[in-house]
Amino acid sequence: MLWEASEAGNVHGAIATLVILQYYGNAVQFCDVLPPDNDQGGYPKQRCQMALARIRKRYSNSALWKLEEARMEAVDGRASVAVDMLSQPIKTEMRFVDLNDVMLFSDN
């Protein structure tokens, strides 16, 4: 169900992708013996990489997905590549909302 949700082009797809990457990334980092990549419960490395590529394309300036990409490199044993990725600055384009323009609660 999460894999289907991760393909959505909205915030729900992004959250589903994050949950999938956290689940499998943590399992791979903390386990010494892993089953092969198959339908029997192994680490779906290629599927995770495709999901990350899809979300990085959608949110190209997001530091969160850059961090996940670096973490996936570290899981694959390429720690120096992960450190290099995180050493490069990224310009995020966050919008800030002025609270004076937003009416939160009203006594009237």
VEXSE-165808 format. One record per residue: x, y, z of N, C-alpha, C, CB in turn; residue number from 1. Coordinates in Angstrom, 3 decimals. Atoms other than C-alpha are relative to their C-alpha. Glycine has a CB too. Example, Ala and Ser with C-alpha at 12.3 -4.5 7.8 and 13.67 -1.06 7.14 Angstrom:
# VEXSE-165808
+----------+----------+----------+----------+----------+----------+----------+----------+----------+----------+----------+----------+-----+
!     n_px !     n_py !     n_pz !    ca_px !    ca_py !    ca_pz !     c_px !     c_py !     c_pz !    cb_px !    cb_py !    cb_pz ! seq !
+----------+----------+----------+----------+----------+----------+----------+----------+----------+----------+----------+----------+-----+
!    0.890 !   -1.190 !    0.000 !   12.300 !   -4.500 !    7.800 !    0.900 !    1.200 !    0.000 !   -0.992 !    0.027 !    1.246 !   1 !
!   -0.820 !   -1.190 !   -0.060 !   13.670 !   -1.060 !    7.140 !   -0.770 !    1.090 !    0.730 !    0.414 !    0.462 !   -1.415 !   2 !
+----------+----------+----------+----------+----------+----------+----------+----------+----------+----------+----------+----------+-----+
This chain:
# VEXSE-165808
+----------+----------+----------+----------+----------+----------+----------+----------+----------+----------+----------+----------+-----+
!     n_px !     n_py !     n_pz !    ca_px !    ca_py !    ca_pz !     c_px !     c_py !     c_pz !    cb_px !    cb_py !    cb_pz ! seq !
+----------+----------+----------+----------+----------+----------+----------+----------+----------+----------+----------+----------+-----+
!    0.812 !   -1.186 !    0.000 !    0.000 !    0.000 !    0.000 !    0.861 !    1.257 !    0.000 !   -0.926 !   -0.006 !    1.190 !   1 !
!   -0.895 !   -1.160 !    0.004 !    2.842 !    2.402 !    0.759 !    0.668 !    0.198 !   -1.354 !    1.063 !   -0.153 !    1.079 !   2 !
!   -0.632 !   -0.119 !    1.315 !    4.471 !    1.606 !   -2.577 !   -0.954 !    0.670 !   -0.980 !    0.431 !   -1.386 !   -0.529 !   3 !
!    0.983 !   -0.639 !    0.881 !    1.254 !    2.574 !   -4.380 !   -0.137 !    1.480 !    0.345 !   -1.372 !   -0.705 !    0.109 !   4 !
!    0.143 !   -1.393 !   -0.430 !    0.933 !    5.756 !   -2.324 !    1.228 !    0.828 !   -0.359 !   -0.245 !    0.065 !    1.505 !   5 !
!   -1.227 !   -0.745 !    0.295 !    4.555 !    6.703 !   -3.007 !    0.036 !    0.505 !   -1.430 !    1.212 !   -0.865 !    0.260 !   6 !
!    0.029 !   -0.434 !    1.387 !    3.742 !    7.102 !   -6.693 !   -0.896 !    1.209 !   -0.224 !   -0.452 !   -1.128 !   -0.873 !   7 !
!    0.870 !   -1.169 !    0.126 !    1.234 !    9.878 !   -6.014 !    0.849 !    1.264 !   -0.113 !   -0.969 !    0.100 !    1.208 !   8 !
!   -0.742 !   -1.233 !    0.224 !    2.364 !   13.315 !   -7.136 !   -0.358 !    1.107 !    0.974 !   -0.231 !    0.477 !   -1.390 !   9 !
!    0.360 !   -1.004 !   -0.995 !    1.387 !   15.075 !   -3.926 !    0.776 !   -0.260 !    1.291 !   -1.530 !   -0.010 !    0.266 !  10 !
!   -0.713 !    0.128 !   -1.269 !    2.497 !   15.378 !   -0.305 !   -0.152 !   -1.407 !    0.584 !   -0.510 !    1.043 !    1.000 !  11 !
!    0.204 !    1.360 !   -0.501 !    1.043 !   11.943 !    0.491 !    1.009 !   -0.962 !   -0.630 !   -1.443 !   -0.472 !   -0.289 !  12 !
!   -1.021 !    0.804 !    0.659 !    3.379 !   10.393 !   -2.060 !    1.376 !    0.241 !    0.595 !    0.023 !    0.296 !   -1.484 !  13 !
!   -1.285 !   -0.328 !   -0.616 !    6.330 !   12.213 !   -0.502 !    0.129 !   -0.641 !    1.376 !    0.167 !    1.516 !    0.110 !  14 !
!   -0.036 !    0.603 !   -1.339 !    5.433 !   11.015 !    3.009 !    0.133 !   -1.516 !   -0.103 !   -1.270 !    0.372 !    0.803 !  15 !
!   -0.100 !    1.450 !    0.184 !    4.953 !    7.440 !    1.784 !    1.411 !   -0.395 !   -0.412 !   -1.013 !   -0.483 !   -1.049 !  16 !
!   -1.375 !    0.275 !    0.422 !    8.347 !    7.544 !    0.062 !    0.959 !    0.136 !    1.168 !    0.417 !    0.942 !   -1.134 !  17 !
!   -0.857 !   -0.196 !   -1.165 !    9.976 !    8.893 !    3.213 !   -0.118 !   -1.182 !    0.962 !   -0.363 !    1.310 !    0.719 !  18 !
!    0.203 !    1.135 !   -0.903 !    8.453 !    6.105 !    5.321 !    0.673 !   -1.253 !   -0.561 !   -1.510 !   -0.256 !    0.223 !  19 !
!   -0.620 !    1.166 !    0.632 !    9.600 !    3.444 !    2.843 !    1.517 !    0.067 !    0.125 !   -0.409 !   -0.096 !   -1.482 !  20 !
!   -1.458 !   -0.130 !   -0.051 !   13.150 !    4.782 !    2.696 !    0.524 !   -0.105 !    1.427 !    0.432 !    1.329 !   -0.614 !  21 !
!   -0.405 !    0.118 !   -1.394 !   13.352 !    5.092 !    6.478 !   -0.069 !   -1.455 !    0.458 !   -0.883 !    0.885 !    0.891 !  22 !
!    0.182 !    1.394 !   -0.415 !   12.034 !    1.567 !    6.999 !    1.118 !   -0.874 !   -0.553 !   -1.370 !   -0.532 !   -0.466 !  23 !
!   -1.014 !    0.860 !    0.600 !   14.346 !   -0.146 !    4.545 !    1.413 !    0.480 !    0.300 !   -0.205 !   -0.078 !   -1.496 !  24 !
!   -1.334 !   -0.520 !   -0.306 !   17.303 !    2.165 !    5.192 !    0.465 !   -0.380 !    1.390 !    0.018 !    1.498 !   -0.141 !  25 !
!   -0.356 !    0.373 !   -1.366 !   17.238 !    1.518 !    8.917 !    0.208 !   -1.501 !    0.129 !   -1.077 !    0.460 !    0.971 !  26 !
!   -0.149 !    1.456 !   -0.068 !   16.763 !   -2.223 !    8.454 !    1.337 !   -0.438 !   -0.579 !   -1.147 !   -0.692 !   -0.744 !  27 !
!   -1.256 !    0.382 !    0.644 !   19.753 !   -2.443 !    6.128 !    1.197 !    0.449 !    0.830 !    0.082 !    0.597 !   -1.409 !  28 !
!   -1.126 !   -0.511 !   -0.793 !   21.981 !   -0.312 !    8.363 !    0.232 !   -0.820 !    1.258 !   -0.239 !    1.452 !    0.378 !  29 !
!   -0.143 !    0.684 !   -1.281 !   21.316 !   -2.375 !   11.487 !    0.041 !   -1.517 !   -0.099 !   -1.113 !    0.392 !    0.889 !  30 !
!   -0.021 !    1.456 !    0.169 !   21.277 !   -5.898 !   10.019 !    1.308 !   -0.439 !   -0.645 !   -1.200 !   -0.469 !   -0.851 !  31 !
!   -1.214 !    0.561 !    0.594 !   24.331 !   -7.996 !    9.264 !   -0.320 !   -0.969 !   -1.128 !    0.828 !   -0.704 !    1.063 !  32 !
!    0.381 !    0.999 !    0.990 !   22.578 !  -10.716 !    7.287 !   -1.352 !    0.403 !   -0.585 !   -0.058 !   -1.435 !    0.631 !  33 !
!    1.227 !   -0.414 !    0.668 !   19.974 !   -9.746 !    4.717 !   -0.407 !   -1.049 !   -1.030 !    0.181 !    1.380 !   -0.671 !  34 !
!    0.439 !    0.888 !    1.075 !   17.823 !  -11.917 !    2.460 !    0.219 !    0.676 !   -1.343 !   -1.486 !   -0.388 !    0.176 !  35 !
!   -0.212 !   -0.600 !    1.320 !   18.278 !  -11.403 !   -1.277 !   -1.167 !    0.891 !   -0.398 !    0.206 !   -1.088 !   -1.053 !  36 !
!    1.022 !   -0.909 !    0.508 !   16.342 !   -8.738 !   -3.147 !   -0.965 !   -0.796 !   -0.871 !    0.639 !    1.181 !   -0.802 !  37 !
!    1.026 !    0.729 !    0.741 !   13.211 !  -10.566 !   -4.190 !   -1.362 !    0.298 !    0.616 !    0.285 !   -1.531 !    0.001 !  38 !
!    1.350 !   -0.231 !   -0.519 !    9.503 !  -10.770 !   -3.461 !   -0.242 !   -0.640 !    1.355 !   -1.011 !   -0.516 !   -0.972 !  39 !
!    0.174 !    0.706 !   -1.265 !   10.079 !  -12.773 !   -0.288 !    0.395 !    0.840 !    1.207 !    0.803 !   -1.269 !   -0.011 !  40 !
!   -0.292 !   -0.850 !   -1.143 !   10.901 !   -9.793 !    1.917 !    1.399 !    0.558 !    0.047 !   -0.241 !   -0.744 !    1.222 !  41 !
!   -1.340 !   -0.560 !    0.043 !   14.419 !   -8.854 !    0.876 !   -0.036 !    1.505 !   -0.211 !    0.812 !   -0.662 !   -1.097 !  42 !
!   -0.127 !   -1.448 !    0.173 !   15.655 !   -5.264 !    0.611 !   -0.165 !    0.341 !   -1.475 !    1.372 !    0.512 !    0.535 !  43 !
!    0.226 !   -0.341 !    1.411 !   14.196 !   -3.876 !   -2.644 !    0.827 !    1.225 !   -0.408 !   -1.500 !    0.265 !   -0.255 !  44 !
!   -0.936 !   -1.094 !    0.252 !   17.248 !   -1.754 !   -3.433 !   -0.358 !    0.785 !   -1.252 !    1.408 !   -0.538 !   -0.124 !  45 !
!    0.290 !   -0.688 !    1.260 !   16.366 !   -0.972 !   -7.038 !   -1.315 !    0.772 !    0.082 !   -0.053 !   -1.006 !   -1.156 !  46 !
!    1.293 !   -0.673 !   -0.142 !   12.780 !   -0.103 !   -6.164 !    0.126 !    1.254 !    0.875 !   -1.042 !   -0.965 !    0.601 !  47 !
!   -0.250 !   -1.171 !   -0.852 !   13.961 !    2.237 !   -3.382 !    0.742 !    1.086 !   -0.776 !    0.810 !   -0.403 !    1.252 !  48 !
!   -0.738 !   -0.975 !    0.795 !   16.413 !    3.895 !   -5.767 !   -0.908 !    0.685 !   -1.015 !    1.169 !   -0.675 !   -0.714 !  49 !
!    0.933 !   -0.596 !    0.959 !   13.659 !    4.432 !   -8.334 !   -0.962 !    0.963 !    0.696 !   -0.791 !   -1.098 !   -0.731 !  50 !
!    0.898 !   -0.883 !   -0.755 !   11.329 !    5.911 !   -5.696 !    0.723 !    1.283 !    0.391 !   -0.538 !   -0.714 !    1.259 !  51 !
!   -0.776 !   -1.184 !   -0.372 !   14.088 !    8.251 !   -4.516 !    0.269 !    0.878 !   -1.218 !    1.325 !   -0.411 !    0.658 !  52 !
!   -0.233 !   -0.779 !    1.225 !   14.903 !    9.310 !   -8.090 !   -1.263 !    0.748 !   -0.409 !    0.468 !   -0.917 !   -1.149 !  53 !
!    1.264 !   -0.639 !    0.357 !   11.224 !   10.051 !   -8.712 !   -0.288 !    1.192 !    0.913 !   -1.151 !   -1.013 !    0.074 !  54 !
!    0.294 !   -1.084 !   -0.943 !   10.889 !   12.153 !   -5.562 !    1.033 !    1.123 !   -0.099 !   -0.045 !   -0.542 !    1.434 !  55 !
!   -1.035 !   -1.029 !    0.189 !   14.218 !   13.963 !   -6.155 !   -0.296 !    0.842 !   -1.235 !    1.397 !   -0.647 !   -0.123 !  56 !
!    0.376 !   -0.751 !    1.197 !   12.946 !   14.939 !   -9.604 !   -1.127 !    0.971 !    0.325 !   -0.425 !   -0.956 !   -1.137 !  57 !
!    1.137 !   -0.838 !   -0.371 !    9.743 !   16.306 !   -8.082 !    0.403 !    1.126 !    0.941 !   -1.078 !   -0.843 !    0.645 !  58 !
!   -0.456 !   -0.984 !   -0.984 !   11.464 !   18.117 !   -5.183 !    1.524 !    0.128 !   -0.107 !   -0.431 !   -0.412 !    1.458 !  59 !
!   -1.440 !   -0.010 !    0.297 !   14.892 !   18.844 !   -6.662 !    0.814 !    0.861 !    0.969 !    0.224 !    0.494 !   -1.410 !  60 !
!   -0.747 !   -0.883 !   -0.905 !   15.850 !   21.571 !   -4.159 !   -0.242 !   -0.310 !    1.468 !   -0.363 !    1.436 !   -0.270 !  61 !
!    0.300 !    0.360 !   -1.383 !   14.819 !   19.734 !   -1.008 !    1.210 !   -0.643 !    0.674 !   -1.201 !   -0.950 !    0.055 !  62 !
!   -1.133 !    0.547 !   -0.752 !   17.542 !   19.096 !    1.545 !   -0.325 !   -1.370 !    0.586 !    0.406 !    0.960 !    1.119 !  63 !
!    0.401 !    1.293 !   -0.566 !   15.559 !   16.177 !    3.000 !    0.316 !   -1.141 !   -0.966 !   -1.502 !    0.003 !    0.338 !  64 !
!   -0.220 !    1.070 !    0.972 !   15.781 !   14.151 !   -0.203 !    1.475 !   -0.128 !   -0.341 !   -0.813 !    0.254 !   -1.271 !  65 !
!   -1.447 !    0.096 !    0.185 !   19.434 !   15.026 !   -0.641 !    0.610 !   -0.818 !    1.141 !    0.644 !    1.414 !   -0.067 !  66 !
!   -0.458 !    0.778 !   -1.144 !   20.016 !   13.631 !    2.848 !   -0.326 !   -1.484 !   -0.184 !   -0.637 !    0.528 !    1.291 !  67 !
!    0.380 !    1.400 !    0.241 !   18.117 !   10.440 !    1.958 !    0.863 !   -0.622 !   -1.090 !   -1.484 !   -0.096 !   -0.389 !  68 !
!   -0.851 !    0.503 !    1.071 !   20.146 !   10.085 !   -1.226 !    1.399 !   -0.304 !    0.524 !    0.070 !    1.012 !   -1.153 !  69 !
!   -1.317 !    0.235 !   -0.594 !   23.385 !   10.415 !    0.730 !   -0.040 !   -1.206 !    0.941 !    0.480 !    1.254 !    0.759 !  70 !
!    0.117 !    1.140 !   -0.899 !   22.142 !    7.915 !    3.280 !   -0.045 !   -1.320 !   -0.770 !   -1.245 !    0.142 !    0.867 !  71 !
!    0.052 !    1.200 !    0.827 !   21.389 !    5.424 !    0.534 !    1.392 !   -0.349 !   -0.537 !   -0.989 !    0.196 !   -1.162 !  72 !
!   -1.381 !    0.242 !    0.431 !   24.956 !    5.852 !   -0.749 !    0.805 !   -0.622 !    1.138 !    0.667 !    1.317 !   -0.472 !  73 !
!   -0.720 !    0.546 !   -1.155 !   26.276 !    5.177 !    2.757 !   -0.412 !   -1.446 !    0.268 !   -0.256 !    0.861 !    1.250 !  74 !
!    0.474 !    1.368 !   -0.190 !   24.126 !    2.044 !    3.026 !    0.677 !   -0.934 !   -1.002 !   -1.537 !   -0.070 !   -0.147 !  75 !
!   -0.672 !    0.798 !    1.032 !   25.735 !    0.815 !   -0.205 !    1.504 !   -0.098 !    0.216 !   -0.274 !    0.588 !   -1.365 !  76 !
!   -1.427 !    0.093 !   -0.309 !   29.164 !    1.223 !    1.401 !    0.847 !    1.089 !   -0.616 !    0.515 !   -1.306 !   -0.443 !  77 !
!   -0.726 !   -1.112 !    0.612 !   30.099 !    4.442 !   -0.368 !   -0.093 !    1.234 !    0.905 !   -0.563 !    0.314 !   -1.419 !  78 !
!    0.075 !   -1.079 !   -0.991 !   30.560 !    6.660 !    2.686 !    0.654 !    1.279 !   -0.505 !    0.660 !   -0.434 !    1.303 !  79 !
!   -0.675 !   -1.205 !    0.494 !   32.983 !    9.023 !    0.948 !   -0.879 !    0.753 !   -1.001 !    1.344 !   -0.368 !   -0.653 !  80 !
!    0.929 !   -0.648 !    0.930 !   30.426 !    9.697 !   -1.800 !   -1.105 !    0.705 !    0.781 !   -0.607 !   -1.036 !   -0.986 !  81 !
!    1.049 !   -0.600 !   -0.826 !   27.780 !   10.357 !    0.863 !    0.491 !    1.280 !    0.672 !   -0.479 !   -0.999 !    1.060 !  82 !
!   -0.558 !   -1.197 !   -0.648 !   30.053 !   12.800 !    2.687 !    0.187 !    1.119 !   -1.021 !    1.350 !   -0.327 !    0.687 !  83 !
!   -0.155 !   -1.004 !    1.054 !   30.856 !   14.587 !   -0.572 !   -1.340 !    0.624 !   -0.381 !    0.652 !   -0.625 !   -1.234 !  84 !
!    1.327 !   -0.522 !    0.338 !   27.154 !   14.901 !   -1.371 !   -0.499 !    0.985 !    1.053 !   -0.998 !   -1.148 !   -0.151 !  85 !
!    0.487 !   -0.858 !   -1.076 !   26.397 !   16.403 !    2.020 !    0.886 !    1.216 !    0.228 !   -0.109 !   -0.790 !    1.277 !  86 !
!   -0.901 !   -1.141 !   -0.139 !   29.400 !   18.736 !    1.847 !   -0.353 !    1.135 !   -0.954 !    1.430 !   -0.437 !   -0.236 !  87 !
!    0.378 !   -1.017 !    0.978 !   27.946 !   20.573 !   -1.135 !   -1.261 !    0.711 !    0.474 !   -0.218 !   -0.629 !   -1.403 !  88 !
!    1.188 !   -0.731 !   -0.469 !   25.525 !   23.342 !   -0.161 !   -1.146 !   -0.124 !   -1.008 !    0.341 !    1.494 !    0.238 !  89 !
!    1.192 !    0.037 !    0.849 !   21.994 !   23.252 !   -1.493 !   -0.847 !    1.225 !    0.334 !   -0.818 !   -1.336 !    0.206 !  90 !
!    0.835 !   -1.184 !   -0.210 !   19.800 !   26.295 !   -1.975 !   -1.456 !   -0.445 !    0.018 !    0.246 !    1.082 !   -1.113 !  91 !
!    1.410 !    0.357 !   -0.115 !   16.326 !   25.580 !   -0.685 !   -0.853 !    1.228 !   -0.236 !   -0.306 !   -0.616 !    1.380 !  92 !
!    0.911 !   -1.106 !    0.299 !   13.401 !   27.694 !   -1.761 !   -1.240 !   -0.129 !    0.873 !   -0.388 !    0.019 !   -1.508 !  93 !
!    1.125 !    0.085 !   -0.930 !   11.217 !   27.797 !    1.313 !   -0.741 !    1.328 !    0.014 !    0.483 !   -0.374 !    1.430 !  94 !
!    0.808 !   -1.200 !   -0.109 !    8.351 !   30.237 !    1.507 !   -0.390 !    0.196 !    1.457 !   -1.256 !   -0.084 !   -0.906 !  95 !
!    0.398 !   -0.315 !   -1.361 !    7.637 !   31.969 !    4.775 !   -1.281 !    0.819 !   -0.055 !    1.126 !    0.764 !    0.757 !  96 !
!    1.279 !   -0.686 !   -0.055 !    4.168 !   33.156 !    5.675 !    0.038 !    0.989 !    1.152 !   -1.176 !   -1.004 !    0.160 !  97 !
!    0.077 !   -1.022 !   -1.042 !    3.757 !   36.387 !    7.588 !   -1.272 !   -0.222 !    0.798 !    0.034 !    1.436 !   -0.607 !  98 !
!    1.165 !    0.293 !   -0.836 !    1.462 !   35.630 !   10.517 !   -0.946 !    1.176 !    0.130 !    0.446 !   -0.431 !    1.364 !  99 !
!    0.904 !   -1.145 !   -0.033 !    0.083 !   39.156 !   10.377 !   -1.022 !   -0.073 !   -1.131 !    0.792 !    1.307 !   -0.090 ! 100 !
!    0.909 !    0.143 !    1.129 !   -1.517 !   38.208 !    7.061 !   -0.969 !   -1.162 !    0.158 !    0.785 !   -0.174 !   -1.264 ! 101 !
!    0.832 !    1.173 !   -0.208 !   -3.101 !   35.048 !    8.435 !   -0.850 !    0.199 !    1.250 !    0.866 !   -1.276 !    0.119 ! 102 !
!    0.877 !   -0.120 !   -1.156 !   -6.106 !   35.159 !   10.706 !   -0.167 !   -1.380 !    0.609 !   -1.379 !    0.615 !   -0.389 ! 103 !
!    0.056 !    1.305 !   -0.637 !   -5.749 !   32.259 !   13.117 !   -1.290 !   -0.193 !    0.791 !    1.196 !   -0.185 !    0.909 ! 104 !
!    1.199 !    0.091 !   -0.827 !   -8.511 !   32.877 !   15.645 !   -0.618 !    1.401 !    0.110 !    0.333 !   -0.588 !    1.422 ! 105 !
!    0.681 !   -1.283 !   -0.103 !  -11.081 !   35.572 !   16.015 !   -1.001 !   -0.054 !    1.151 !   -0.709 !    0.361 !   -1.333 ! 106 !
!    0.978 !   -0.091 !   -1.080 !  -13.129 !   36.679 !   19.004 !   -1.345 !    0.475 !   -0.508 !    0.496 !    0.931 !    1.089 ! 107 !
!    1.249 !   -0.550 !    0.556 !  -15.766 !   38.188 !   16.733 !   -0.869 !   -1.050 !   -0.569 !    0.284 !    1.011 !   -1.051 ! 108 !
+----------+----------+----------+----------+----------+----------+----------+----------+----------+----------+----------+----------+-----+
